[in-house]
């Protein structure tokens, strides 16, 4: 089950690569929500040119790591 979900996560992360506009400056796919507005604290998540590749690398290595663990400990 973990392997299937991690593969699905990798497939979904490929959509980031397809929709990323390398010519645009600044962060893309921005999520911003106020968490504690009284203190000026907010939740901010975005992807730039470097973090795009790190997200893809992480989602690619997750199913590989799961397969390695399952093969070592059946």
Helices and strands as residue ranges (DSSP letters): H 2-19, E 28-36, G 37-39, E 41-47, H 49-72
